Amino acid sequence: MKRTLLSLSALLLLAGTVFAHTLAAAFGWTNTAQDLGRIRQGKPVSISYTFTNKGETPLVVTYAKGSCGCTGVEWPKEAILPGATGEIKATFNAAALGAFNKTVFVESNADGGPVSLAFKGEVVADEKAGVSGR
């Protein structure tokens, strides 16, 4: 009898955990890393990260921050409903010449904890910028 009750309790606990897990908000990112290539010095560049709420409850981004003062971040302040899309937008101020690797940290109520988004590239003097003209 004791064994049966213990097994039943474990089964109910497991079922409750699985049920709660499937109801959580969840990010579905289009991409989490971007290569900007060559960009012009002194010309701010915007980077967008699009996501879909793949969960069953509204997704709330509570905070987003760049890895340094050269990166500003905007995020949706309203809840993203299940199936709806949202966007994290970073603006990189390309002041220093050379290669760079930057990160945007995103905190939310989504399953899986904080997310790190990345972008990289090379800042070049204006006359050496690539064809993209960023």
N, CA, C and O atoms as a Tinker XYZ file with bonds, in Angstrom:
   536  protein
     1  N      0.824000   -1.196000    0.000000    73     2
     2  CA     0.000000    0.000000    0.000000    64     1     3
     3  C      0.869000    1.261000    0.000000    63     2     4     5
     4  O      0.622000    2.211000   -0.743000    81     3
     5  N      1.895000    1.237000    0.859000    73     3     6
     6  CA     2.790000    2.378000    0.939000    64     5     7
     7  C      3.497000    2.600000   -0.396000    63     6     8     9
     8  O      3.669000    3.731000   -0.851000    81     7
     9  N      3.894000    1.505000   -0.998000    73     7    10
    10  CA     4.591000    1.578000   -2.287000    64     9    11
    11  C      3.670000    2.140000   -3.376000    63    10    12    13
    12  O      4.106000    2.939000   -4.205000    81    11
    13  N      2.428000    1.733000   -3.375000    73    11    14
    14  CA     1.462000    2.213000   -4.356000    64    13    15
    15  C      1.221000    3.712000   -4.187000    63    14    16    17
    16  O      1.181000    4.454000   -5.169000    81    15
    17  N      1.061000    4.151000   -2.943000    73    15    18
    18  CA     0.862000    5.580000   -2.688000    64    17    19
    19  C      2.083000    6.393000   -3.109000    63    18    20    21
    20  O      1.943000    7.483000   -3.664000    81    19
    21  N      3.260000    5.874000   -2.851000    73    19    22
    22  CA     4.490000    6.563000   -3.238000    64    21    23
    23  C      4.596000    6.656000   -4.760000    63    22    24    25
    24  O      4.953000    7.705000   -5.296000    81    23
    25  N      4.287000    5.571000   -5.449000    73    23    26
    26  CA     4.327000    5.571000   -6.916000    64    25    27
    27  C      3.293000    6.530000   -7.491000    63    26    28    29
    28  O      3.584000    7.264000   -8.435000    81    27
    29  N      2.102000    6.527000   -6.936000    73    27    30
    30  CA     1.048000    7.417000   -7.399000    64    29    31
    31  C      1.426000    8.886000   -7.161000    63    30    32    33
    32  O      1.185000    9.737000   -8.018000    81    31
    33  N      2.005000    9.176000   -6.018000    73    31    34
    34  CA     2.445000   10.547000   -5.713000    64    33    35
    35  C      3.513000   11.005000   -6.693000    63    34    36    37
    36  O      3.466000   12.133000   -7.183000    81    35
    37  N      4.469000   10.141000   -6.977000    73    35    38
    38  CA     5.532000   10.483000   -7.924000    64    37    39
    39  C      4.956000   10.726000   -9.314000    63    38    40    41
    40  O      5.376000   11.653000  -10.007000    81    39
    41  N      4.004000    9.904000   -9.721000    73    39    42
    42  CA     3.374000   10.061000  -11.027000    64    41    43
    43  C      2.612000   11.388000  -11.115000    63    42    44    45
    44  O      2.703000   12.085000  -12.126000    81    43
    45  N      1.872000   11.736000  -10.079000    73    43    46
    46  CA     1.140000   13.004000  -10.066000    64    45    47
    47  C      2.091000   14.199000  -10.077000    63    46    48    49
    48  O      1.828000   15.195000  -10.751000    81    47
    49  N      3.181000   14.104000   -9.341000    73    47    50
    50  CA     4.171000   15.181000   -9.327000    64    49    51
    51  C      4.783000   15.359000  -10.709000    63    50    52    53
    52  O      4.941000   16.486000  -11.179000    81    51
    53  N      5.126000   14.263000  -11.354000    73    51    54
    54  CA     5.701000   14.310000  -12.694000    64    53    55
    55  C      4.696000   14.886000  -13.694000    63    54    56    57
    56  O      5.058000   15.716000  -14.528000    81    55
    57  N      3.459000   14.459000  -13.614000    73    55    58
    58  CA     2.429000   14.970000  -14.525000    64    57    59
    59  C      2.221000   16.466000  -14.313000    63    58    60    61
    60  O      2.063000   17.208000  -15.282000    81    59
    61  N      2.218000   16.914000  -13.075000    73    59    62
    62  CA     2.069000   18.342000  -12.787000    64    61    63
    63  C      3.226000   19.152000  -13.325000    63    62    64    65
    64  O      3.027000   20.256000  -13.831000    81    63
    65  N      4.437000   18.620000  -13.222000    73    63    66
    66  CA     5.619000   19.309000  -13.738000    64    65    67
    67  C      5.552000   19.414000  -15.254000    63    66    68    69
    68  O      5.839000   20.475000  -15.809000    81    67
    69  N      5.181000   18.344000  -15.926000    73    67    70
    70  CA     5.071000   18.354000  -17.383000    64    69    71
    71  C      3.988000   19.333000  -17.816000    63    70    72    73
    72  O      4.183000   20.091000  -18.767000    81    71
    73  N      2.857000   19.325000  -17.133000    73    71    74
    74  CA     1.765000   20.232000  -17.476000    64    73    75
    75  C      2.189000   21.687000  -17.299000    63    74    76    77
    76  O      1.930000   22.512000  -18.175000    81    75
    77  N      2.832000   22.012000  -16.187000    73    75    78
    78  CA     3.285000   23.386000  -15.943000    64    77    79
    79  C      4.326000   23.801000  -16.968000    63    78    80    81
    80  O      4.343000   24.954000  -17.400000    81    79
    81  N      5.185000   22.888000  -17.359000    73    79    82
    82  CA     6.235000   23.189000  -18.328000    64    81    83
    83  C      5.636000   23.544000  -19.693000    63    82    84    85
    84  O      6.123000   24.459000  -20.356000    81    83
    85  N      4.605000   22.846000  -20.113000    73    83    86
    86  CA     4.023000   23.113000  -21.427000    64    85    87
    87  C      3.229000   24.418000  -21.446000    63    86    88    89
    88  O      3.003000   24.982000  -22.516000    81    87
    89  N      2.807000   24.903000  -20.289000    73    87    90
    90  CA     2.035000   26.136000  -20.243000    64    89    91
    91  C      2.906000   27.386000  -20.187000    63    90    92    93
    92  O      2.395000   28.493000  -20.356000    81    91
    93  N      4.183000   27.238000  -19.959000    73    91    94
    94  CA     5.072000   28.393000  -19.827000    64    93    95
    95  C      5.210000   29.141000  -21.151000    63    94    96    97
    96  O      5.012000   28.576000  -22.227000    81    95
    97  N      5.552000   30.419000  -21.048000    73    95    98
    98  CA     5.903000   31.199000  -22.239000    64    97    99
    99  C      7.235000   30.669000  -22.765000    63    98   100   101
   100  O      8.059000   30.185000  -21.988000    81    99
   101  N      7.450000   30.756000  -24.070000    73    99   102
   102  CA     8.690000   30.236000  -24.656000    64   101   103
   103  C      9.079000   31.050000  -25.881000    63   102   104   105
   104  O      8.246000   31.342000  -26.740000    81   103
   105  N     10.365000   31.413000  -25.950000    73   103   106
   106  CA    10.884000   32.124000  -27.113000    64   105   107
   107  C     11.074000   31.171000  -28.284000    63   106   108   109
   108  O     11.518000   30.038000  -28.100000    81   107
   109  N     10.741000   31.623000  -29.475000    73   107   110
   110  CA    11.097000   30.962000  -30.727000    64   109   111
   111  C     11.802000   32.020000  -31.560000    63   110   112   113
   112  O     11.144000   32.826000  -32.218000    81   111
   113  N     13.126000   32.031000  -31.543000    73   111   114
   114  CA    13.909000   33.088000  -32.198000    64   113   115
   115  C     14.105000   32.818000  -33.676000    63   114   116   117
   116  O     14.325000   31.673000  -34.074000    81   115
   117  N     14.029000   33.862000  -34.499000    73   115   118
   118  CA    14.390000   33.764000  -35.910000    64   117   119
   119  C     15.895000   33.557000  -36.012000    63   118   120   121
   120  O     16.361000   32.741000  -36.806000    81   119
   121  N     16.655000   34.300000  -35.206000    73   119   122
   122  CA    18.108000   34.117000  -35.095000    64   121   123
   123  C     18.566000   34.720000  -33.775000    63   122   124   125
   124  O     17.947000   35.652000  -33.262000    81   123
   125  N     19.644000   34.188000  -33.231000    73   123   126
   126  CA    20.193000   34.712000  -31.980000    64   125   127
   127  C     21.602000   35.255000  -32.169000    63   126   128   129
   128  O     22.198000   35.768000  -31.222000    81   127
   129  N     22.138000   35.149000  -33.374000    73   127   130
   130  CA    23.480000   35.670000  -33.662000    64   129   131
   131  C     23.491000   36.269000  -35.064000    63   130   132   133
   132  O     22.935000   35.697000  -36.002000    81   131
   133  N     24.131000   37.428000  -35.193000    73   131   134
   134  CA    24.198000   38.096000  -36.493000    64   133   135
   135  C     25.621000   38.576000  -36.761000    63   134   136   137
   136  O     26.319000   39.041000  -35.861000    81   135
   137  N     26.029000   38.451000  -38.015000    73   135   138
   138  CA    27.323000   38.964000  -38.468000    64   137   139
   139  C     27.041000   40.210000  -39.297000    63   138   140   141
   140  O     26.448000   40.126000  -40.372000    81   139
   141  N     27.464000   41.360000  -38.799000    73   139   142
   142  CA    27.198000   42.626000  -39.482000    64   141   143
   143  C     28.219000   42.934000  -40.564000    63   142   144   145
   144  O     28.044000   43.880000  -41.331000    81   143
   145  N     29.285000   42.142000  -40.633000    73   143   146
   146  CA    30.325000   42.399000  -41.627000    64   145   147
   147  C     31.060000   43.684000  -41.300000    63   146   148   149
   148  O     31.285000   44.004000  -40.133000    81   147
   149  N     31.434000   44.423000  -42.345000    73   147   150
   150  CA    32.146000   45.693000  -42.156000    64   149   151
   151  C     31.139000   46.828000  -42.026000    63   150   152   153
   152  O     30.226000   46.963000  -42.840000    81   151
   153  N     31.319000   47.631000  -41.002000    73   151   154
   154  CA    30.452000   48.791000  -40.810000    64   153   155
   155  C     31.313000   50.042000  -40.651000    63   154   156   157
   156  O     32.477000   49.969000  -40.255000    81   155
   157  N     30.726000   51.170000  -40.963000    73   155   158
   158  CA    31.459000   52.441000  -40.921000    64   157   159
   159  C     31.612000   52.963000  -39.498000    63   158   160   161
   160  O     30.678000   52.911000  -38.697000    81   159
   161  N     32.785000   53.459000  -39.205000    73   159   162
   162  CA    33.059000   54.078000  -37.914000    64   161   163
   163  C     32.181000   55.316000  -37.734000    63   162   164   165
   164  O     31.995000   56.104000  -38.662000    81   163
   165  N     31.647000   55.470000  -36.526000    73   163   166
   166  CA    30.858000   56.653000  -36.207000    64   165   167
   167  C     29.430000   56.637000  -36.708000    63   166   168   169
   168  O     28.703000   57.612000  -36.516000    81   167
   169  N     29.006000   55.554000  -37.349000    73   167   170
   170  CA    27.637000   55.444000  -37.872000    64   169   171
   171  C     26.906000   54.355000  -37.074000    63   170   172   173
   172  O     27.179000   53.171000  -37.273000    81   171
   173  N     25.992000   54.726000  -36.185000    73   171   174
   174  CA    25.264000   53.719000  -35.418000    64   173   175
   175  C     24.533000   52.731000  -36.334000    63   174   176   177
   176  O     24.019000   53.099000  -37.390000    81   175
   177  N     24.504000   51.481000  -35.903000    73   175   178
   178  CA    23.872000   50.407000  -36.665000    64   177   179
   179  C     22.794000   49.761000  -35.795000    63   178   180   181
   180  O     23.017000   49.507000  -34.611000    81   179
   181  N     21.630000   49.496000  -36.383000    73   179   182
   182  CA    20.544000   48.829000  -35.667000    64   181   183
   183  C     20.509000   47.352000  -36.025000    63   182   184   185
   184  O     20.677000   46.969000  -37.182000    81   183
   185  N     20.290000   46.542000  -35.014000    73   183   186
   186  CA    20.214000   45.090000  -35.178000    64   185   187
   187  C     18.882000   44.645000  -34.579000    63   186   188   189
   188  O     18.557000   45.018000  -33.452000    81   187
   189  N     18.106000   43.849000  -35.323000    73   187   190
   190  CA    16.814000   43.371000  -34.838000    64   189   191
   191  C     16.843000   41.867000  -34.636000    63   190   192   193
   192  O     17.377000   41.122000  -35.458000    81   191
   193  N     16.263000   41.440000  -33.537000    73   191   194
   194  CA    16.097000   40.017000  -33.232000    64   193   195
   195  C     14.600000   39.780000  -33.075000    63   194   196   197
   196  O     13.981000   40.292000  -32.143000    81   195
   197  N     14.026000   39.012000  -33.976000    73   195   198
   198  CA    12.590000   38.750000  -33.961000    64   197   199
   199  C     12.322000   37.409000  -33.286000    63   198   200   201
   200  O     13.060000   36.442000  -33.475000    81   199
   201  N     11.261000   37.371000  -32.504000    73   199   202
   202  CA    10.887000   36.134000  -31.823000    64   201   203
   203  C      9.381000   35.941000  -31.880000    63   202   204   205
   204  O      8.621000   36.884000  -32.099000    81   203
   205  N      8.971000   34.697000  -31.677000    73   203   206
   206  CA     7.564000   34.328000  -31.558000    64   205   207
   207  C      7.376000   33.677000  -30.200000    63   206   208   209
   208  O      8.236000   32.918000  -29.752000    81   207
   209  N      6.274000   33.962000  -29.547000    73   207   210
   210  CA     5.962000   33.288000  -28.294000    64   209   211
   211  C      5.410000   31.911000  -28.640000    63   210   212   213
   212  O      4.264000   31.786000  -29.072000    81   211
   213  N      6.223000   30.886000  -28.451000    73   211   214
   214  CA     5.834000   29.507000  -28.760000    64   213   215
   215  C      5.141000   28.829000  -27.588000    63   214   216   217
   216  O      4.738000   27.671000  -27.692000    81   215
   217  N      4.997000   29.539000  -26.477000    73   215   218
   218  CA     4.375000   28.968000  -25.291000    64   217   219
   219  C      2.868000   29.133000  -25.283000    63   218   220   221
   220  O      2.258000   29.534000  -26.275000    81   219
   221  N      2.282000   28.814000  -24.136000    73   219   222
   222  CA     0.830000   28.861000  -23.977000    64   221   223
   223  C      0.370000   30.029000  -23.111000    63   222   224   225
   224  O     -0.832000   30.233000  -22.940000    81   223
   225  N      1.312000   30.800000  -22.561000    73   223   226
   226  CA     0.964000   31.955000  -21.735000    64   225   227
   227  C      1.673000   33.191000  -22.283000    63   226   228   229
   228  O      2.660000   33.060000  -23.006000    81   227
   229  N      1.186000   34.390000  -21.952000    73   227   230
   230  CA     1.846000   35.605000  -22.441000    64   229   231
   231  C      3.314000   35.666000  -22.020000    63   230   232   233
   232  O      3.667000   35.313000  -20.895000    81   231
   233  N      4.151000   36.117000  -22.936000    73   231   234
   234  CA     5.587000   36.255000  -22.695000    64   233   235
   235  C      5.872000   37.717000  -22.357000    63   234   236   237
   236  O      5.488000   38.619000  -23.101000    81   235
   237  N      6.544000   37.945000  -21.235000    73   235   238
   238  CA     6.863000   39.301000  -20.799000    64   237   239
   239  C      8.376000   39.453000  -20.715000    63   238   240   241
   240  O      9.030000   38.776000  -19.922000    81   239
   241  N      8.930000   40.344000  -21.535000    73   239   242
   242  CA    10.352000   40.668000  -21.445000    64   241   243
   243  C     10.473000   41.690000  -20.325000    63   242   244   245
   244  O      9.919000   42.786000  -20.411000    81   243
   245  N     11.201000   41.327000  -19.274000    73   243   246
   246  CA    11.304000   42.204000  -18.111000    64   245   247
   247  C     12.495000   43.147000  -18.187000    63   246   248   249
   248  O     12.490000   44.207000  -17.561000    81   247
   249  N     13.527000   42.764000  -18.957000    73   247   250
   250  CA    14.730000   43.594000  -19.016000    64   249   251
   251  C     15.603000   43.117000  -20.167000    63   250   252   253
   252  O     15.652000   41.926000  -20.475000    81   251
   253  N     16.285000   44.055000  -20.794000    73   251   254
   254  CA    17.267000   43.714000  -21.830000    64   253   255
   255  C     18.385000   44.747000  -21.758000    63   254   256   257
   256  O     18.128000   45.938000  -21.583000    81   255
   257  N     19.627000   44.286000  -21.896000    73   255   258
   258  CA    20.771000   45.182000  -21.757000    64   257   259
   259  C     21.909000   44.714000  -22.643000    63   258   260   261
   260  O     22.128000   43.514000  -22.812000    81   259
   261  N     22.635000   45.675000  -23.211000    73   259   262
   262  CA    23.823000   45.371000  -23.994000    64   261   263
   263  C     25.009000   45.083000  -23.095000    63   262   264   265
   264  O     25.015000   45.458000  -21.923000    81   263
   265  N     26.018000   44.414000  -23.649000    73   263   266
   266  CA    27.198000   44.041000  -22.871000    64   265   267
   267  C     28.124000   45.215000  -22.587000    63   266   268   269
   268  O     29.056000   45.084000  -21.793000    81   267
   269  N     27.887000   46.354000  -23.217000    73   267   270
   270  CA    28.706000   47.542000  -22.943000    64   269   271
   271  C     27.873000   48.794000  -23.195000    63   270   272   273
   272  O     26.756000   48.716000  -23.706000    81   271
   273  N     28.422000   49.934000  -22.836000    73   271   274
   274  CA    27.720000   51.199000  -23.006000    64   273   275
   275  C     27.539000   51.618000  -24.450000    63   274   276   277
   276  O     26.790000   52.552000  -24.733000    81   275
   277  N     28.219000   50.937000  -25.374000    73   275   278
   278  CA    28.116000   51.278000  -26.795000    64   277   279
   279  C     26.881000   50.668000  -27.452000    63   278   280   281
   280  O     26.628000   50.904000  -28.633000    81   279
   281  N     26.111000   49.885000  -26.694000    73   279   282
   282  CA    24.945000   49.203000  -27.253000    64   281   283
   283  C     23.690000   49.566000  -26.470000    63   282   284   285
   284  O     23.571000   49.245000  -25.288000    81   283
   285  N     22.759000   50.233000  -27.132000    73   283   286
   286  CA    21.464000   50.529000  -26.534000    64   285   287
   287  C     20.465000   49.462000  -26.949000    63   286   288   289
   288  O     20.565000   48.911000  -28.046000    81   287
   289  N     19.505000   49.166000  -26.085000    73   287   290
   290  CA    18.553000   48.088000  -26.368000    64   289   291
   291  C     17.125000   48.564000  -26.113000    63   290   292   293
   292  O     16.848000   49.227000  -25.113000    81   291
   293  N     16.226000   48.219000  -27.028000    73   291   294
   294  CA    14.788000   48.451000  -26.874000    64   293   295
   295  C     14.099000   47.095000  -26.898000    63   294   296   297
   296  O     14.506000   46.200000  -27.640000    81   295
   297  N     13.056000   46.943000  -26.086000    73   295   298
   298  CA    12.311000   45.694000  -26.048000    64   297   299
   299  C     10.839000   46.005000  -25.846000    63   298   300   301
   300  O     10.501000   47.089000  -25.371000    81   299
   301  N      9.953000   45.072000  -26.198000    73   299   302
   302  CA     8.521000   45.322000  -26.031000    64   301   303
   303  C      8.162000   45.400000  -24.551000    63   302   304   305
   304  O      8.555000   44.539000  -23.764000    81   303
   305  N      7.433000   46.412000  -24.188000    73   303   306
   306  CA     7.021000   46.582000  -22.787000    64   305   307
   307  C      5.694000   45.873000  -22.508000    63   306   308   309
   308  O      5.345000   45.643000  -21.350000    81   307
   309  N      4.965000   45.532000  -23.552000    73   307   310
   310  CA     3.697000   44.835000  -23.379000    64   309   311
   311  C      3.926000   43.326000  -23.517000    63   310   312   313
   312  O      4.905000   42.884000  -24.119000    81   311
   313  N      3.008000   42.554000  -22.952000    73   311   314
   314  CA     3.094000   41.095000  -23.042000    64   313   315
   315  C      2.896000   40.647000  -24.487000    63   314   316   317
   316  O      2.082000   41.211000  -25.217000    81   315
   317  N      3.646000   39.636000  -24.884000    73   315   318
   318  CA     3.512000   39.042000  -26.215000    64   317   319
   319  C      2.640000   37.794000  -26.056000    63   318   320   321
   320  O      3.032000   36.833000  -25.394000    81   319
   321  N      1.477000   37.818000  -26.657000    73   319   322
   322  CA     0.529000   36.710000  -26.523000    64   321   323
   323  C      1.036000   35.458000  -27.233000    63   322   324   325
   324  O      1.861000   35.558000  -28.142000    81   323
   325  N      0.556000   34.280000  -26.832000    73   323   326
   326  CA     0.970000   33.049000  -27.510000    64   325   327
   327  C      0.729000   33.137000  -29.016000    63   326   328   329
   328  O     -0.356000   33.520000  -29.456000    81   327
   329  N      1.736000   32.785000  -29.794000    73   327   330
   330  CA     1.654000   32.826000  -31.250000    64   329   331
   331  C      2.004000   34.172000  -31.859000    63   330   332   333
   332  O      2.219000   34.264000  -33.067000    81   331
   333  N      2.065000   35.213000  -31.046000    73   331   334
   334  CA     2.390000   36.555000  -31.553000    64   333   335
   335  C      3.909000   36.748000  -31.611000    63   334   336   337
   336  O      4.669000   35.999000  -30.998000    81   335
   337  N      4.328000   37.765000  -32.360000    73   335   338
   338  CA     5.759000   38.036000  -32.499000    64   337   339
   339  C      6.135000   39.334000  -31.792000    63   338   340   341
   340  O      5.302000   40.212000  -31.561000    81   339
   341  N      7.412000   39.420000  -31.460000    73   339   342
   342  CA     7.974000   40.614000  -30.840000    64   341   343
   343  C      9.377000   40.824000  -31.375000    63   342   344   345
   344  O      9.891000   40.019000  -32.152000    81   343
   345  N      9.989000   41.924000  -30.946000    73   343   346
   346  CA    11.313000   42.256000  -31.462000    64   345   347
   347  C     12.161000   42.898000  -30.371000    63   346   348   349
   348  O     11.692000   43.750000  -29.616000    81   347
   349  N     13.415000   42.473000  -30.307000    73   347   350
   350  CA    14.431000   43.122000  -29.494000    64   349   351
   351  C     15.296000   43.891000  -30.482000    63   350   352   353
   352  O     15.794000   43.320000  -31.453000    81   351
   353  N     15.476000   45.189000  -30.234000    73   351   354
   354  CA    16.254000   46.013000  -31.158000    64   353   355
   355  C     17.464000   46.581000  -30.419000    63   354   356   357
   356  O     17.322000   47.235000  -29.387000    81   355
   357  N     18.648000   46.324000  -30.957000    73   355   358
   358  CA    19.886000   46.857000  -30.391000    64   357   359
   359  C     20.450000   47.896000  -31.351000    63   358   360   361
   360  O     20.358000   47.743000  -32.569000    81   359
   361  N     21.031000   48.950000  -30.797000    73   359   362
   362  CA    21.703000   49.960000  -31.605000    64   361   363
   363  C     23.147000   50.034000  -31.134000    63   362   364   365
   364  O     23.424000   50.349000  -29.977000    81   363
   365  N     24.064000   49.736000  -32.053000    73   363   366
   366  CA    25.493000   49.707000  -31.747000    64   365   367
   367  C     26.137000   50.983000  -32.259000    63   366   368   369
   368  O     26.031000   51.306000  -33.442000    81   367
   369  N     26.805000   51.711000  -31.369000    73   367   370
   370  CA    27.516000   52.927000  -31.738000    64   369   371
   371  C     28.958000   52.546000  -32.054000    63   370   372   373
   372  O     29.769000   52.334000  -31.153000    81   371
   373  N     29.257000   52.462000  -33.326000    73   371   374
   374  CA    30.559000   51.984000  -33.801000    64   373   375
   375  C     31.611000   53.085000  -33.716000    63   374   376   377
   376  O     31.949000   53.700000  -34.727000    81   375
   377  N     32.128000   53.334000  -32.520000    73   375   378
   378  CA    33.094000   54.416000  -32.336000    64   377   379
   379  C     34.537000   53.954000  -32.538000    63   378   380   381
   380  O     35.340000   54.684000  -33.118000    81   379
   381  N     34.874000   52.767000  -32.072000    73   379   382
   382  CA    36.262000   52.290000  -32.127000    64   381   383
   383  C     36.484000   51.392000  -33.342000    63   382   384   385
   384  O     35.635000   50.565000  -33.675000    81   383
   385  N     37.627000   51.559000  -34.000000    73   383   386
   386  CA    37.985000   50.718000  -35.149000    64   385   387
   387  C     38.323000   49.302000  -34.696000    63   386   388   389
   388  O     38.783000   49.091000  -33.573000    81   387
   389  N     38.091000   48.336000  -35.582000    73   387   390
   390  CA    38.491000   46.958000  -35.326000    64   389   391
   391  C     37.319000   46.010000  -35.170000    63   390   392   393
   392  O     36.153000   46.400000  -35.239000    81   391
   393  N     37.673000   44.742000  -34.956000    73   391   394
   394  CA    36.670000   43.683000  -34.799000    64   393   395
   395  C     35.942000   43.843000  -33.465000    63   394   396   397
   396  O     36.506000   44.340000  -32.489000    81   395
   397  N     34.691000   43.416000  -33.443000    73   395   398
   398  CA    33.914000   43.461000  -32.204000    64   397   399
   399  C     33.000000   42.254000  -32.115000    63   398   400   401
   400  O     32.572000   41.711000  -33.134000    81   399
   401  N     32.705000   41.837000  -30.897000    73   399   402
   402  CA    31.733000   40.804000  -30.558000    64   401   403
   403  C     30.928000   41.348000  -29.391000    63   402   404   405
   404  O     31.483000   41.593000  -28.320000    81   403
   405  N     29.647000   41.537000  -29.577000    73   403   406
   406  CA    28.797000   42.123000  -28.540000    64   405   407
   407  C     27.645000   41.182000  -28.215000    63   406   408   409
   408  O     27.267000   40.323000  -29.011000    81   407
   409  N     27.099000   41.376000  -27.016000    73   407   410
   410  CA    26.013000   40.533000  -26.540000    64   409   411
   411  C     24.879000   41.400000  -26.010000    63   410   412   413
   412  O     25.108000   42.463000  -25.432000    81   411
   413  N     23.658000   40.930000  -26.214000    73   411   414
   414  CA    22.469000   41.537000  -25.629000    64   413   415
   415  C     21.856000   40.478000  -24.716000    63   414   416   417
   416  O     21.552000   39.369000  -25.156000    81   415
   417  N     21.677000   40.824000  -23.451000    73   415   418
   418  CA    21.108000   39.908000  -22.472000    64   417   419
   419  C     19.626000   40.222000  -22.301000    63   418   420   421
   420  O     19.245000   41.377000  -22.114000    81   419
   421  N     18.782000   39.168000  -22.369000    73   419   422
   422  CA    17.329000   39.342000  -22.295000    64   421   423
   423  C     16.781000   38.514000  -21.137000    63   422   424   425
   424  O     16.999000   37.304000  -21.068000    81   423
   425  N     16.069000   39.178000  -20.229000    73   423   426
   426  CA    15.408000   38.494000  -19.124000    64   425   427
   427  C     13.903000   38.546000  -19.349000    63   426   428   429
   428  O     13.361000   39.558000  -19.795000    81   427
   429  N     13.236000   37.436000  -19.031000    73   427   430
   430  CA    11.794000   37.351000  -19.260000    64   429   431
   431  C     11.196000   36.262000  -18.382000    63   430   432   433
   432  O     11.892000   35.636000  -17.582000    81   431
   433  N      9.907000   36.049000  -18.541000    73   431   434
   434  CA     9.235000   34.952000  -17.851000    64   433   435
   435  C      9.247000   33.671000  -18.689000    63   434   436   437
   436  O      8.586000   32.697000  -18.329000    81   435
   437  N      9.979000   33.658000  -19.788000    73   435   438
   438  CA    10.005000   32.492000  -20.682000    64   437   439
   439  C     10.739000   31.320000  -20.047000    63   438   440   441
   440  O     11.661000   31.494000  -19.250000    81   439
   441  N     10.314000   30.148000  -20.414000    73   439   442
   442  CA    10.969000   28.927000  -19.974000    64   441   443
   443  C     12.415000   28.922000  -20.475000    63   442   444   445
   444  O     12.675000   29.331000  -21.606000    81   443
   445  N     13.337000   28.474000  -19.664000    73   443   446
   446  CA    14.730000   28.371000  -20.092000    64   445   447
   447  C     15.633000   29.460000  -19.553000    63   446   448   449
   448  O     16.841000   29.417000  -19.785000    81   447
   449  N     15.092000   30.431000  -18.843000    73   447   450
   450  CA    15.918000   31.462000  -18.228000    64   449   451
   451  C     16.368000   32.544000  -19.189000    63   450   452   453
   452  O     15.857000   32.646000  -20.304000    81   451
   453  N     17.340000   33.366000  -18.749000    73   451   454
   454  CA    17.822000   34.474000  -19.581000    64   453   455
   455  C     18.396000   33.990000  -20.911000    63   454   456   457
   456  O     18.902000   32.873000  -21.019000    81   455
   457  N     18.307000   34.859000  -21.921000    73   455   458
   458  CA    18.795000   34.551000  -23.267000    64   457   459
   459  C     19.906000   35.533000  -23.618000    63   458   460   461
   460  O     19.836000   36.712000  -23.272000    81   459
   461  N     20.928000   35.039000  -24.307000    73   459   462
   462  CA    21.998000   35.896000  -24.816000    64   461   463
   463  C     21.900000   35.960000  -26.333000    63   462   464   465
   464  O     21.905000   34.932000  -27.010000    81   463
   465  N     21.811000   37.167000  -26.855000    73   463   466
   466  CA    21.803000   37.402000  -28.297000    64   465   467
   467  C     23.159000   37.998000  -28.655000    63   466   468   469
   468  O     23.730000   38.746000  -27.861000    81   467
   469  N     23.679000   37.682000  -29.822000    73   467   470
   470  CA    25.026000   38.140000  -30.171000    64   469   471
   471  C     25.057000   38.813000  -31.538000    63   470   472   473
   472  O     24.244000   38.524000  -32.415000    81   471
   473  N     26.020000   39.719000  -31.690000    73   471   474
   474  CA    26.327000   40.271000  -33.009000    64   473   475
   475  C     27.812000   40.595000  -33.056000    63   474   476   477
   476  O     28.440000   40.910000  -32.046000    81   475
   477  N     28.347000   40.506000  -34.263000    73   475   478
   478  CA    29.775000   40.758000  -34.444000    64   477   479
   479  C     29.999000   41.454000  -35.772000    63   478   480   481
   480  O     29.095000   41.557000  -36.601000    81   479
   481  N     31.207000   41.924000  -35.955000    73   479   482
   482  CA    31.566000   42.578000  -37.200000    64   481   483
   483  C     32.902000   43.264000  -37.064000    63   482   484   485
   484  O     33.686000   42.970000  -36.161000    81   483
   485  N     33.148000   44.185000  -37.979000    73   483   486
   486  CA    34.393000   44.942000  -37.960000    64   485   487
   487  C     34.076000   46.397000  -38.278000    63   486   488   489
   488  O     33.424000   46.701000  -39.277000    81   487
   489  N     34.544000   47.286000  -37.420000    73   487   490
   490  CA    34.382000   48.718000  -37.650000    64   489   491
   491  C     35.580000   49.182000  -38.464000    63   490   492   493
   492  O     36.730000   48.961000  -38.084000    81   491
   493  N     35.289000   49.834000  -39.598000    73   491   494
   494  CA    36.350000   50.323000  -40.489000    64   493   495
   495  C     36.168000   51.821000  -40.715000    63   494   496   497
   496  O     35.078000   52.365000  -40.542000    81   495
   497  N     37.263000   52.474000  -41.105000    73   495   498
   498  CA    37.186000   53.892000  -41.448000    64   497   499
   499  C     36.227000   54.059000  -42.617000    63   498   500   501
   500  O     36.088000   53.151000  -43.437000    81   499
   501  N     35.577000   55.183000  -42.701000    73   499   502
   502  CA    34.527000   55.438000  -43.688000    64   501   503
   503  C     34.902000   55.025000  -45.107000    63   502   504   505
   504  O     34.084000   54.416000  -45.796000    81   503
   505  N     36.095000   55.331000  -45.558000    73   503   506
   506  CA    36.478000   55.028000  -46.944000    64   505   507
   507  C     36.727000   53.540000  -47.183000    63   506   508   509
   508  O     36.829000   53.125000  -48.338000    81   507
   509  N     36.829000   52.710000  -46.117000    73   507   510
   510  CA    37.096000   51.283000  -46.277000    64   509   511
   511  C     35.857000   50.420000  -46.068000    63   510   512   513
   512  O     35.953000   49.194000  -46.102000    81   511
   513  N     34.718000   51.024000  -45.856000    73   511   514
   514  CA    33.505000   50.260000  -45.562000    64   513   515
   515  C     33.118000   49.382000  -46.743000    63   514   516   517
   516  O     33.376000   49.716000  -47.899000    81   515
   517  N     32.491000   48.247000  -46.424000    73   515   518
   518  CA    32.092000   47.297000  -47.461000    64   517   519
   519  C     30.953000   47.809000  -48.316000    63   518   520   521
   520  O     30.435000   48.905000  -48.104000    81   519
   521  N     30.577000   47.003000  -49.278000    73   519   522
   522  CA    29.530000   47.345000  -50.237000    64   521   523
   523  C     28.198000   47.595000  -49.541000    63   522   524   525
   524  O     27.383000   48.378000  -50.027000    81   523
   525  N     27.970000   46.932000  -48.398000    73   523   526
   526  CA    26.680000   47.073000  -47.720000    64   525   527
   527  C     26.425000   48.501000  -47.262000    63   526   528   529
   528  O     25.271000   48.899000  -47.104000    81   527
   529  N     27.470000   49.271000  -47.049000    73   527   530
   530  CA    27.308000   50.675000  -46.685000    64   529   531
   531  C     26.711000   50.906000  -45.318000    63   530   532   533
   532  O     26.229000   52.004000  -45.040000    81   531
   533  N     26.727000   49.901000  -44.450000    73   531   534
   534  CA    26.166000   50.047000  -43.103000    64   533   535
   535  C     26.885000   51.083000  -42.310000    63   534   536
   536  O     26.537000   51.329000  -41.156000    81   535
